[in-house]
Amino acid sequence: MDRHYPLAGQRLGGAVLVLPSGRGSCSGSGVLLELILSGNAPAALVFSELEEILT
């Protein structure tokens, strides 16, 4: 978690996130799965660059 990111601490459930790309390792897909299973996932993820891990 990057505490300096502008959305740090915000609830993202149901939001559409538009990002340049993902960042980090494959653990990001695990976090996304946990958000989906808990009902707190974003409604959509839109990337401007190819994103192979989160998608």
mmJSON file of the N, C-alpha and C atoms, coordinates in Angstrom:
{"data_MODEL":{"atom_site":{
"group_PDB":["ATOM","ATOM","ATOM","ATOM","ATOM","ATOM","ATOM","ATOM","ATOM","ATOM","ATOM","ATOM","ATOM","ATOM","ATOM","ATOM","ATOM","ATOM","ATOM","ATOM","ATOM","ATOM","ATOM","ATOM","ATOM","ATOM","ATOM","ATOM","ATOM","ATOM","ATOM","ATOM","ATOM","ATOM","ATOM","ATOM","ATOM","ATOM","ATOM","ATOM","ATOM","ATOM","ATOM","ATOM","ATOM","ATOM","ATOM","ATOM","ATOM","ATOM","ATOM","ATOM","ATOM","ATOM","ATOM","ATOM","ATOM","ATOM","ATOM","ATOM","ATOM","ATOM","ATOM","ATOM","ATOM","ATOM","ATOM","ATOM","ATOM","ATOM","ATOM","ATOM","ATOM","ATOM","ATOM","ATOM","ATOM","ATOM","ATOM","ATOM","ATOM","ATOM","ATOM","ATOM","ATOM","ATOM","ATOM","ATOM","ATOM","ATOM","ATOM","ATOM","ATOM","ATOM","ATOM","ATOM","ATOM","ATOM","ATOM","ATOM","ATOM","ATOM","ATOM","ATOM","ATOM","ATOM","ATOM","ATOM","ATOM","ATOM","ATOM","ATOM","ATOM","ATOM","ATOM","ATOM","ATOM","ATOM","ATOM","ATOM","ATOM","ATOM","ATOM","ATOM","ATOM","ATOM","ATOM","ATOM","ATOM","ATOM","ATOM","ATOM","ATOM","ATOM","ATOM","ATOM","ATOM","ATOM","ATOM","ATOM","ATOM","ATOM","ATOM","ATOM","ATOM","ATOM","ATOM","ATOM","ATOM","ATOM","ATOM","ATOM","ATOM","ATOM","ATOM","ATOM","ATOM","ATOM","ATOM","ATOM","ATOM","ATOM","ATOM","ATOM","ATOM"],
"id":[1,2,3,4,5,6,7,8,9,10,11,12,13,14,15,16,17,18,19,20,21,22,23,24,25,26,27,28,29,30,31,32,33,34,35,36,37,38,39,40,41,42,43,44,45,46,47,48,49,50,51,52,53,54,55,56,57,58,59,60,61,62,63,64,65,66,67,68,69,70,71,72,73,74,75,76,77,78,79,80,81,82,83,84,85,86,87,88,89,90,91,92,93,94,95,96,97,98,99,100,101,102,103,104,105,106,107,108,109,110,111,112,113,114,115,116,117,118,119,120,121,122,123,124,125,126,127,128,129,130,131,132,133,134,135,136,137,138,139,140,141,142,143,144,145,146,147,148,149,150,151,152,153,154,155,156,157,158,159,160,161,162,163,164,165],
"type_symbol":["N","C","C","N","C","C","N","C","C","N","C","C","N","C","C","N","C","C","N","C","C","N","C","C","N","C","C","N","C","C","N","C","C","N","C","C","N","C","C","N","C","C","N","C","C","N","C","C","N","C","C","N","C","C","N","C","C","N","C","C","N","C","C","N","C","C","N","C","C","N","C","C","N","C","C","N","C","C","N","C","C","N","C","C","N","C","C","N","C","C","N","C","C","N","C","C","N","C","C","N","C","C","N","C","C","N","C","C","N","C","C","N","C","C","N","C","C","N","C","C","N","C","C","N","C","C","N","C","C","N","C","C","N","C","C","N","C","C","N","C","C","N","C","C","N","C","C","N","C","C","N","C","C","N","C","C","N","C","C","N","C","C","N","C","C"],
"label_atom_id":["N","CA","C","N","CA","C","N","CA","C","N","CA","C","N","CA","C","N","CA","C","N","CA","C","N","CA","C","N","CA","C","N","CA","C","N","CA","C","N","CA","C","N","CA","C","N","CA","C","N","CA","C","N","CA","C","N","CA","C","N","CA","C","N","CA","C","N","CA","C","N","CA","C","N","CA","C","N","CA","C","N","CA","C","N","CA","C","N","CA","C","N","CA","C","N","CA","C","N","CA","C","N","CA","C","N","CA","C","N","CA","C","N","CA","C","N","CA","C","N","CA","C","N","CA","C","N","CA","C","N","CA","C","N","CA","C","N","CA","C","N","CA","C","N","CA","C","N","CA","C","N","CA","C","N","CA","C","N","CA","C","N","CA","C","N","CA","C","N","CA","C","N","CA","C","N","CA","C","N","CA","C","N","CA","C","N","CA","C","N","CA","C"],
"label_alt_id":[null,null,null,null,null,null,null,null,null,null,null,null,null,null,null,null,null,null,null,null,null,null,null,null,null,null,null,null,null,null,null,null,null,null,null,null,null,null,null,null,null,null,null,null,null,null,null,null,null,null,null,null,null,null,null,null,null,null,null,null,null,null,null,null,null,null,null,null,null,null,null,null,null,null,null,null,null,null,null,null,null,null,null,null,null,null,null,null,null,null,null,null,null,null,null,null,null,null,null,null,null,null,null,null,null,null,null,null,null,null,null,null,null,null,null,null,null,null,null,null,null,null,null,null,null,null,null,null,null,null,null,null,null,null,null,null,null,null,null,null,null,null,null,null,null,null,null,null,null,null,null,null,null,null,null,null,null,null,null,null,null,null,null,null,null],
"label_comp_id":["MET","MET","MET","ASP","ASP","ASP","ARG","ARG","ARG","HIS","HIS","HIS","TYR","TYR","TYR","PRO","PRO","PRO","LEU","LEU","LEU","ALA","ALA","ALA","GLY","GLY","GLY","GLN","GLN","GLN","ARG","ARG","ARG","LEU","LEU","LEU","GLY","GLY","GLY","GLY","GLY","GLY","ALA","ALA","ALA","VAL","VAL","VAL","LEU","LEU","LEU","VAL","VAL","VAL","LEU","LEU","LEU","PRO","PRO","PRO","SER","SER","SER","GLY","GLY","GLY","ARG","ARG","ARG","GLY","GLY","GLY","SER","SER","SER","CYS","CYS","CYS","SER","SER","SER","GLY","GLY","GLY","SER","SER","SER","GLY","GLY","GLY","VAL","VAL","VAL","LEU","LEU","LEU","LEU","LEU","LEU","GLU","GLU","GLU","LEU","LEU","LEU","ILE","ILE","ILE","LEU","LEU","LEU","SER","SER","SER","GLY","GLY","GLY","ASN","ASN","ASN","ALA","ALA","ALA","PRO","PRO","PRO","ALA","ALA","ALA","ALA","ALA","ALA","LEU","LEU","LEU","VAL","VAL","VAL","PHE","PHE","PHE","SER","SER","SER","GLU","GLU","GLU","LEU","LEU","LEU","GLU","GLU","GLU","GLU","GLU","GLU","ILE","ILE","ILE","LEU","LEU","LEU","THR","THR","THR"],
"label_asym_id":["A","A","A","A","A","A","A","A","A","A","A","A","A","A","A","A","A","A","A","A","A","A","A","A","A","A","A","A","A","A","A","A","A","A","A","A","A","A","A","A","A","A","A","A","A","A","A","A","A","A","A","A","A","A","A","A","A","A","A","A","A","A","A","A","A","A","A","A","A","A","A","A","A","A","A","A","A","A","A","A","A","A","A","A","A","A","A","A","A","A","A","A","A","A","A","A","A","A","A","A","A","A","A","A","A","A","A","A","A","A","A","A","A","A","A","A","A","A","A","A","A","A","A","A","A","A","A","A","A","A","A","A","A","A","A","A","A","A","A","A","A","A","A","A","A","A","A","A","A","A","A","A","A","A","A","A","A","A","A","A","A","A","A","A","A"],
"label_entity_id":["1","1","1","1","1","1","1","1","1","1","1","1","1","1","1","1","1","1","1","1","1","1","1","1","1","1","1","1","1","1","1","1","1","1","1","1","1","1","1","1","1","1","1","1","1","1","1","1","1","1","1","1","1","1","1","1","1","1","1","1","1","1","1","1","1","1","1","1","1","1","1","1","1","1","1","1","1","1","1","1","1","1","1","1","1","1","1","1","1","1","1","1","1","1","1","1","1","1","1","1","1","1","1","1","1","1","1","1","1","1","1","1","1","1","1","1","1","1","1","1","1","1","1","1","1","1","1","1","1","1","1","1","1","1","1","1","1","1","1","1","1","1","1","1","1","1","1","1","1","1","1","1","1","1","1","1","1","1","1","1","1","1","1","1","1"],
"label_seq_id":[1,1,1,2,2,2,3,3,3,4,4,4,5,5,5,6,6,6,7,7,7,8,8,8,9,9,9,10,10,10,11,11,11,12,12,12,13,13,13,14,14,14,15,15,15,16,16,16,17,17,17,18,18,18,19,19,19,20,20,20,21,21,21,22,22,22,23,23,23,24,24,24,25,25,25,26,26,26,27,27,27,28,28,28,29,29,29,30,30,30,31,31,31,32,32,32,33,33,33,34,34,34,35,35,35,36,36,36,37,37,37,38,38,38,39,39,39,40,40,40,41,41,41,42,42,42,43,43,43,44,44,44,45,45,45,46,46,46,47,47,47,48,48,48,49,49,49,50,50,50,51,51,51,52,52,52,53,53,53,54,54,54,55,55,55],
"pdbx_PDB_ins_code":[null,null,null,null,null,null,null,null,null,null,null,null,null,null,null,null,null,null,null,null,null,null,null,null,null,null,null,null,null,null,null,null,null,null,null,null,null,null,null,null,null,null,null,null,null,null,null,null,null,null,null,null,null,null,null,null,null,null,null,null,null,null,null,null,null,null,null,null,null,null,null,null,null,null,null,null,null,null,null,null,null,null,null,null,null,null,null,null,null,null,null,null,null,null,null,null,null,null,null,null,null,null,null,null,null,null,null,null,null,null,null,null,null,null,null,null,null,null,null,null,null,null,null,null,null,null,null,null,null,null,null,null,null,null,null,null,null,null,null,null,null,null,null,null,null,null,null,null,null,null,null,null,null,null,null,null,null,null,null,null,null,null,null,null,null],
"Cartn_x":[0.846,0.0,0.892,0.669,1.41,0.606,1.014,0.266,0.329,1.21,1.329,0.443,-0.187,-1.074,-2.308,-2.786,-3.917,-5.186,-5.406,-6.616,-6.392,-5.226,-4.943,-6.004,-6.574,-7.584,-9.01,-9.193,-10.534,-11.167,-12.474,-13.195,-13.434,-13.093,-13.157,-14.248,-14.999,-16.053,-17.045,-17.287,-18.235,-17.69,-16.487,-15.896,-15.256,-15.106,-14.353,-12.983,-11.938,-10.586,-9.906,-9.34,-8.592,-7.146,-6.265,-4.872,-3.955,-2.721,-1.784,-1.428,-1.162,-0.816,-0.838,-0.665,-0.529,0.876,1.081,2.414,2.684,3.85,4.208,4.21,4.062,4.173,2.799,2.788,1.541,0.62,1.043,0.157,-1.015,-0.886,-1.982,-3.227,-3.056,-4.219,-4.887,-4.101,-4.666,-5.472,-4.979,-5.712,-7.018,-6.962,-8.166,-9.181,-8.731,-9.63,-10.284,-9.52,-10.078,-11.144,-10.909,-11.903,-13.175,-13.02,-14.183,-14.976,-14.292,-14.971,-15.658,-15.127,-15.724,-16.78,-16.981,-17.97,-17.497,-16.187,-15.625,-14.793,-14.927,-14.101,-14.607,-13.697,-14.127,-15.034,-15.912,-16.8,-16.007,-14.928,-14.111,-12.711,-11.755,-10.384,-10.059,-9.612,-9.264,-7.796,-6.984,-5.555,-5.189,-4.269,-3.818,-2.649,-1.997,-0.905,-1.298,-0.662,-0.906,-0.695,-1.666,-1.606,-1.907,-0.885,-1.062,-1.329,-0.934,-1.074,-2.471,-2.937,-4.235,-5.395,-5.206,-6.297,-6.299],
"Cartn_y":[-1.168,0.0,1.23,2.1,3.353,4.42,4.785,5.76,7.175,7.398,8.713,8.865,7.775,7.816,8.641,9.492,10.375,9.657,8.428,7.704,6.799,6.877,6.036,6.271,5.178,5.262,5.429,5.647,5.827,4.476,4.385,3.172,3.217,2.12,2.095,1.161,0.547,-0.363,0.318,-0.283,0.257,1.357,1.834,2.915,2.353,3.198,2.856,3.503,2.685,3.199,3.274,4.415,4.62,4.859,3.932,3.952,3.769,4.299,4.069,2.586,1.941,0.514,0.055,-1.244,-1.756,-1.519,-1.825,-1.633,-2.741,-3.264,-4.259,-5.666,-6.611,-8.022,-8.637,-9.942,-10.651,-10.665,-10.156,-10.105,-9.158,-8.247,-7.33,-8.06,-9.15,-9.918,-10.613,-11.011,-11.601,-10.592,-9.371,-8.296,-8.017,-7.987,-7.759,-8.876,-10.114,-11.232,-11.077,-10.683,-10.465,-9.367,-8.309,-7.238,-7.757,-8.588,-9.166,-10.034,-10.916,-11.838,-11.132,-9.986,-9.248,-8.244,-8.137,-7.19,-5.749,-5.535,-4.183,-3.838,-4.614,-4.401,-3.216,-2.576,-1.567,-2.191,-1.396,-1.876,-2.187,-1.446,-1.651,-1.104,-1.685,-1.197,-0.894,0.308,0.723,1.133,0.485,0.767,1.372,2.335,2.92,2.129,1.301,0.45,-1.007,-1.887,-3.307,-3.749,-4.433,-4.9,-6.386,-7.198,-8.64,-9.278,-8.65,-9.279,-9.076,-7.861,-7.606,-8.078,-8.072,-8.516,-10.012],
"Cartn_z":[0.0,0.0,0.0,-0.926,-1.005,-0.278,0.912,1.724,1.148,0.187,-0.427,-1.659,-2.091,-3.253,-2.906,-3.796,-3.487,-3.017,-3.429,-3.024,-1.811,-1.189,-0.026,1.039,1.54,2.584,2.09,0.794,0.235,-0.061,0.065,-0.314,-1.818,-2.488,-3.944,-4.464,-3.579,-3.991,-4.911,-6.073,-7.039,-7.929,-7.666,-8.464,-9.731,-10.726,-11.933,-11.775,-11.751,-11.599,-12.953,-13.266,-14.503,-14.086,-14.489,-14.065,-15.268,-15.187,-16.287,-16.397,-15.26,-15.234,-13.788,-13.591,-12.245,-11.748,-10.465,-9.908,-8.893,-8.913,-7.925,-8.476,-7.553,-7.915,-8.144,-8.255,-8.513,-7.303,-6.165,-4.997,-5.234,-6.183,-6.503,-6.956,-7.7,-8.145,-6.961,-5.953,-4.745,-3.949,-3.879,-3.197,-3.93,-5.245,-6.039,-5.802,-5.731,-5.451,-4.082,-3.082,-1.744,-1.77,-2.536,-2.665,-3.328,-4.346,-5.033,-4.073,-3.351,-2.449,-1.287,-0.874,0.242,-0.215,-1.545,-2.068,-2.091,-2.03,-2.002,-3.222,-4.28,-5.481,-6.3,-7.035,-7.987,-9.041,-9.628,-10.686,-11.953,-12.176,-13.375,-13.143,-13.862,-13.9,-15.357,-15.633,-16.992,-16.97,-17.814,-17.866,-19.207,-19.211,-20.474,-21.059,-20.234,-20.705,-20.52,-21.25,-21.127,-19.683,-19.124,-17.742,-17.729,-17.478,-17.546,-16.185,-15.098,-13.791,-13.213,-13.138,-12.536,-13.406,-14.696,-15.565,-15.683],
"occupancy":[1.0,1.0,1.0,1.0,1.0,1.0,1.0,1.0,1.0,1.0,1.0,1.0,1.0,1.0,1.0,1.0,1.0,1.0,1.0,1.0,1.0,1.0,1.0,1.0,1.0,1.0,1.0,1.0,1.0,1.0,1.0,1.0,1.0,1.0,1.0,1.0,1.0,1.0,1.0,1.0,1.0,1.0,1.0,1.0,1.0,1.0,1.0,1.0,1.0,1.0,1.0,1.0,1.0,1.0,1.0,1.0,1.0,1.0,1.0,1.0,1.0,1.0,1.0,1.0,1.0,1.0,1.0,1.0,1.0,1.0,1.0,1.0,1.0,1.0,1.0,1.0,1.0,1.0,1.0,1.0,1.0,1.0,1.0,1.0,1.0,1.0,1.0,1.0,1.0,1.0,1.0,1.0,1.0,1.0,1.0,1.0,1.0,1.0,1.0,1.0,1.0,1.0,1.0,1.0,1.0,1.0,1.0,1.0,1.0,1.0,1.0,1.0,1.0,1.0,1.0,1.0,1.0,1.0,1.0,1.0,1.0,1.0,1.0,1.0,1.0,1.0,1.0,1.0,1.0,1.0,1.0,1.0,1.0,1.0,1.0,1.0,1.0,1.0,1.0,1.0,1.0,1.0,1.0,1.0,1.0,1.0,1.0,1.0,1.0,1.0,1.0,1.0,1.0,1.0,1.0,1.0,1.0,1.0,1.0,1.0,1.0,1.0,1.0,1.0,1.0],
"B_iso_or_equiv":[0.0,0.0,0.0,0.0,0.0,0.0,0.0,0.0,0.0,0.0,0.0,0.0,0.0,0.0,0.0,0.0,0.0,0.0,0.0,0.0,0.0,0.0,0.0,0.0,0.0,0.0,0.0,0.0,0.0,0.0,0.0,0.0,0.0,0.0,0.0,0.0,0.0,0.0,0.0,0.0,0.0,0.0,0.0,0.0,0.0,0.0,0.0,0.0,0.0,0.0,0.0,0.0,0.0,0.0,0.0,0.0,0.0,0.0,0.0,0.0,0.0,0.0,0.0,0.0,0.0,0.0,0.0,0.0,0.0,0.0,0.0,0.0,0.0,0.0,0.0,0.0,0.0,0.0,0.0,0.0,0.0,0.0,0.0,0.0,0.0,0.0,0.0,0.0,0.0,0.0,0.0,0.0,0.0,0.0,0.0,0.0,0.0,0.0,0.0,0.0,0.0,0.0,0.0,0.0,0.0,0.0,0.0,0.0,0.0,0.0,0.0,0.0,0.0,0.0,0.0,0.0,0.0,0.0,0.0,0.0,0.0,0.0,0.0,0.0,0.0,0.0,0.0,0.0,0.0,0.0,0.0,0.0,0.0,0.0,0.0,0.0,0.0,0.0,0.0,0.0,0.0,0.0,0.0,0.0,0.0,0.0,0.0,0.0,0.0,0.0,0.0,0.0,0.0,0.0,0.0,0.0,0.0,0.0,0.0,0.0,0.0,0.0,0.0,0.0,0.0],
"pdbx_formal_charge":[null,null,null,null,null,null,null,null,null,null,null,null,null,null,null,null,null,null,null,null,null,null,null,null,null,null,null,null,null,null,null,null,null,null,null,null,null,null,null,null,null,null,null,null,null,null,null,null,null,null,null,null,null,null,null,null,null,null,null,null,null,null,null,null,null,null,null,null,null,null,null,null,null,null,null,null,null,null,null,null,null,null,null,null,null,null,null,null,null,null,null,null,null,null,null,null,null,null,null,null,null,null,null,null,null,null,null,null,null,null,null,null,null,null,null,null,null,null,null,null,null,null,null,null,null,null,null,null,null,null,null,null,null,null,null,null,null,null,null,null,null,null,null,null,null,null,null,null,null,null,null,null,null,null,null,null,null,null,null,null,null,null,null,null,null],
"auth_seq_id":[1,1,1,2,2,2,3,3,3,4,4,4,5,5,5,6,6,6,7,7,7,8,8,8,9,9,9,10,10,10,11,11,11,12,12,12,13,13,13,14,14,14,15,15,15,16,16,16,17,17,17,18,18,18,19,19,19,20,20,20,21,21,21,22,22,22,23,23,23,24,24,24,25,25,25,26,26,26,27,27,27,28,28,28,29,29,29,30,30,30,31,31,31,32,32,32,33,33,33,34,34,34,35,35,35,36,36,36,37,37,37,38,38,38,39,39,39,40,40,40,41,41,41,42,42,42,43,43,43,44,44,44,45,45,45,46,46,46,47,47,47,48,48,48,49,49,49,50,50,50,51,51,51,52,52,52,53,53,53,54,54,54,55,55,55],
"auth_comp_id":["MET","MET","MET","ASP","ASP","ASP","ARG","ARG","ARG","HIS","HIS","HIS","TYR","TYR","TYR","PRO","PRO","PRO","LEU","LEU","LEU","ALA","ALA","ALA","GLY","GLY","GLY","GLN","GLN","GLN","ARG","ARG","ARG","LEU","LEU","LEU","GLY","GLY","GLY","GLY","GLY","GLY","ALA","ALA","ALA","VAL","VAL","VAL","LEU","LEU","LEU","VAL","VAL","VAL","LEU","LEU","LEU","PRO","PRO","PRO","SER","SER","SER","GLY","GLY","GLY","ARG","ARG","ARG","GLY","GLY","GLY","SER","SER","SER","CYS","CYS","CYS","SER","SER","SER","GLY","GLY","GLY","SER","SER","SER","GLY","GLY","GLY","VAL","VAL","VAL","LEU","LEU","LEU","LEU","LEU","LEU","GLU","GLU","GLU","LEU","LEU","LEU","ILE","ILE","ILE","LEU","LEU","LEU","SER","SER","SER","GLY","GLY","GLY","ASN","ASN","ASN","ALA","ALA","ALA","PRO","PRO","PRO","ALA","ALA","ALA","ALA","ALA","ALA","LEU","LEU","LEU","VAL","VAL","VAL","PHE","PHE","PHE","SER","SER","SER","GLU","GLU","GLU","LEU","LEU","LEU","GLU","GLU","GLU","GLU","GLU","GLU","ILE","ILE","ILE","LEU","LEU","LEU","THR","THR","THR"],
"auth_asym_id":["A","A","A","A","A","A","A","A","A","A","A","A","A","A","A","A","A","A","A","A","A","A","A","A","A","A","A","A","A","A","A","A","A","A","A","A","A","A","A","A","A","A","A","A","A","A","A","A","A","A","A","A","A","A","A","A","A","A","A","A","A","A","A","A","A","A","A","A","A","A","A","A","A","A","A","A","A","A","A","A","A","A","A","A","A","A","A","A","A","A","A","A","A","A","A","A","A","A","A","A","A","A","A","A","A","A","A","A","A","A","A","A","A","A","A","A","A","A","A","A","A","A","A","A","A","A","A","A","A","A","A","A","A","A","A","A","A","A","A","A","A","A","A","A","A","A","A","A","A","A","A","A","A","A","A","A","A","A","A","A","A","A","A","A","A"],
"auth_atom_id":["N","CA","C","N","CA","C","N","CA","C","N","CA","C","N","CA","C","N","CA","C","N","CA","C","N","CA","C","N","CA","C","N","CA","C","N","CA","C","N","CA","C","N","CA","C","N","CA","C","N","CA","C","N","CA","C","N","CA","C","N","CA","C","N","CA","C","N","CA","C","N","CA","C","N","CA","C","N","CA","C","N","CA","C","N","CA","C","N","CA","C","N","CA","C","N","CA","C","N","CA","C","N","CA","C","N","CA","C","N","CA","C","N","CA","C","N","CA","C","N","CA","C","N","CA","C","N","CA","C","N","CA","C","N","CA","C","N","CA","C","N","CA","C","N","CA","C","N","CA","C","N","CA","C","N","CA","C","N","CA","C","N","CA","C","N","CA","C","N","CA","C","N","CA","C","N","CA","C","N","CA","C","N","CA","C","N","CA","C","N","CA","C"],
"pdbx_PDB_model_num":[1,1,1,1,1,1,1,1,1,1,1,1,1,1,1,1,1,1,1,1,1,1,1,1,1,1,1,1,1,1,1,1,1,1,1,1,1,1,1,1,1,1,1,1,1,1,1,1,1,1,1,1,1,1,1,1,1,1,1,1,1,1,1,1,1,1,1,1,1,1,1,1,1,1,1,1,1,1,1,1,1,1,1,1,1,1,1,1,1,1,1,1,1,1,1,1,1,1,1,1,1,1,1,1,1,1,1,1,1,1,1,1,1,1,1,1,1,1,1,1,1,1,1,1,1,1,1,1,1,1,1,1,1,1,1,1,1,1,1,1,1,1,1,1,1,1,1,1,1,1,1,1,1,1,1,1,1,1,1,1,1,1,1,1,1]
}}}
